[in-house]
Amino acid sequence: MPIIDRYSAVGANGPGEICFPITPADGADLQYVTRAIYVGGAGDITIAQKYGLPNVTFVGVPAGTILPVRATRVLVTGTTATNLVGLT
């Protein structure tokens, strides 16, 4: 019997469908634009925003946080948080 997925049509407020490790890099975009970023190790996170808006640094993000941001890049410059996972 095939698996039943009652949530196959996920809206903008639904859970992430794809999870991927994030390695911060100043010169490379992420594989996917994020819906959120899971922070495994506390610290600061600097992101490039969708639509080319200015970079933003989130200061002192606690471990275990799910940060609901649409990021195109996580920069190594300004990022001290570790074990980052993108959700999209």
C-alpha positions as CSV (number, residue, x, y, z in Angstrom):
1,M,0.0,0.0,0.0
2,P,1.5,3.4,-0.9
3,I,2.1,6.0,1.8
4,I,-0.6,8.6,2.2
5,D,0.5,12.2,2.4
6,R,-2.4,14.3,3.5
7,Y,-0.2,17.4,3.6
8,S,1.2,17.2,0.0
9,A,-0.1,20.7,-0.8
10,V,2.0,22.8,1.6
11,G,1.2,26.5,1.8
12,A,3.6,29.3,2.7
13,N,2.9,28.8,6.4
14,G,3.5,25.0,6.2
15,P,6.5,23.1,7.4
16,G,9.7,22.8,5.5
17,E,9.8,20.0,2.9
18,I,13.5,19.9,2.2
19,C,16.3,20.1,4.8
20,F,19.9,20.8,3.9
21,P,23.1,21.6,5.7
22,I,24.3,25.2,5.4
23,T,28.0,26.0,5.1
24,P,28.4,29.8,5.3
25,A,30.1,31.3,2.3
26,D,30.6,34.9,1.2
27,G,30.6,34.2,-2.5
28,A,28.1,31.4,-3.0
29,D,24.3,31.3,-2.9
30,L,22.5,28.5,-1.1
31,Q,21.1,25.6,-3.1
32,Y,17.6,26.7,-2.2
33,V,16.1,30.0,-0.8
34,T,15.2,29.1,2.8
35,R,11.9,29.2,4.5
36,A,13.7,29.0,7.8
37,I,17.2,28.2,9.3
38,Y,17.7,25.9,12.2
39,V,20.6,27.0,14.5
40,G,22.3,24.1,16.2
41,G,25.1,26.1,17.9
42,A,24.4,29.6,19.3
43,G,25.9,32.7,17.7
44,D,25.4,35.4,15.1
45,I,24.1,34.8,11.6
46,T,24.6,37.1,8.6
47,I,22.3,36.5,5.7
48,A,21.8,37.9,2.2
49,Q,18.1,38.5,1.7
50,K,15.8,37.6,-1.2
51,Y,15.2,40.4,-3.7
52,G,18.7,41.8,-3.2
53,L,17.8,43.7,0.0
54,P,20.8,44.6,2.3
55,N,22.5,41.9,4.3
56,V,21.2,41.4,7.9
57,T,23.0,40.1,11.0
58,F,21.0,38.3,13.7
59,V,23.0,38.7,16.9
60,G,23.1,36.2,19.7
61,V,20.7,33.5,18.2
62,P,20.3,30.8,20.8
63,A,21.0,27.1,20.0
64,G,17.9,25.3,18.9
65,T,16.3,28.3,17.3
66,I,14.3,28.0,14.1
67,L,14.8,31.4,12.4
68,P,12.0,32.1,9.9
69,V,13.9,33.9,7.2
70,R,14.0,33.8,3.4
71,A,17.8,33.8,2.9
72,T,19.6,33.3,-0.4
73,R,23.1,33.2,1.3
74,V,24.5,32.7,4.7
75,L,27.8,34.7,4.8
76,V,30.9,33.4,6.6
77,T,31.7,37.1,7.5
78,G,29.7,37.9,10.5
79,T,28.4,34.3,11.1
80,T,29.6,32.6,14.3
81,A,26.6,30.2,14.8
82,T,27.2,26.6,13.9
83,N,25.4,23.5,12.8
84,L,23.0,25.4,10.5
85,V,20.3,23.6,8.6
86,G,18.2,25.2,5.9
87,L,14.5,24.4,5.6
88,T,12.6,25.1,2.4
